[in-house]
Amino acid sequence: MALKYLYYVLVLSDGQAKFVTKVDNATKTAYWDSNEKPMAFTKTYADDLALCLSINFYPAFVLKSYHELKGQIFIPKEKKDEEK
């Protein structure tokens, strides 16, 4: 039995990596909201979306996953110790 892959688009924006959560085909706009669940795409659609975002100066890449993602990935910023 073949495994089913899910494809997500990750966008680098404002110094953070965020998953695309919504696409509006009428206005040809992709949205990435930190509070929403990432949207899974077909391989071809995810590749095309990442390419179009990158062409428009939003670095993006495709993440291939066996599992459905439930939320965004956050990497906490390091706090600088100002009290020395």
C-alpha positions in Angstrom: 0.0 0.0 0.0 1.4 3.4 -1.0 1.6 6.1 1.5 -0.3 9.3 0.9 1.8 12.4 1.1 0.5 15.9 2.1 2.3 18.9 0.7 2.5 22.3 2.6 3.9 25.6 1.4 6.2 27.3 3.9 6.8 31.1 3.4 9.6 33.1 5.0 8.0 36.4 6.1 8.9 38.9 8.7 11.9 36.8 9.9 9.6 33.8 10.5 8.6 30.7 8.6 4.8 30.4 8.3 2.6 27.9 6.4 0.1 29.0 3.8 -3.3 28.8 5.4 -5.6 30.0 2.7 -5.6 30.7 -1.1 -8.0 33.0 -2.9 -8.1 31.9 -6.5 -10.3 34.8 -7.6 -7.7 37.4 -6.5 -4.7 35.0 -6.9 -3.6 35.7 -3.3 -2.1 33.4 -0.7 -2.5 34.0 3.0 -0.4 32.8 6.0 -1.9 33.4 9.4 -0.1 32.2 12.5 -3.4 31.4 14.2 -4.9 29.1 11.5 -4.3 25.5 10.5 -1.9 25.0 7.5 -3.6 24.1 4.3 -2.5 20.9 2.4 -2.1 20.9 -1.3 -1.4 18.5 -4.2 2.2 18.2 -5.2 1.8 20.1 -8.5 -0.2 23.0 -6.8 2.2 23.3 -4.0 5.2 23.4 -6.4 3.5 26.1 -8.5 2.4 28.2 -5.5 5.9 28.1 -4.0 7.4 29.1 -7.3 5.0 32.0 -7.8 5.6 33.3 -4.2 9.3 33.1 -4.7 9.1 35.0 -8.0 7.2 37.7 -6.1 10.0 38.0 -3.5 8.4 35.8 -0.8 10.9 33.0 -0.3 8.9 29.8 -0.2 9.4 26.0 -0.3 7.3 22.9 -0.2 7.2 20.6 2.8 6.3 17.0 2.1 4.7 15.2 5.1 3.2 11.8 6.0 1.1 13.5 8.7 -1.5 16.2 8.8 -0.1 19.3 10.4 -2.3 20.7 13.2 -0.7 24.1 13.6 2.2 26.5 12.8 5.8 25.8 13.7 7.2 28.5 16.0 10.9 28.9 16.8 11.2 31.3 19.8 13.6 34.2 19.4 16.6 34.2 21.8 16.2 36.9 24.5 19.3 39.0 25.0 20.4 39.4 28.6 20.5 43.2 29.1 21.1 43.1 32.8 24.8 42.6 33.2 
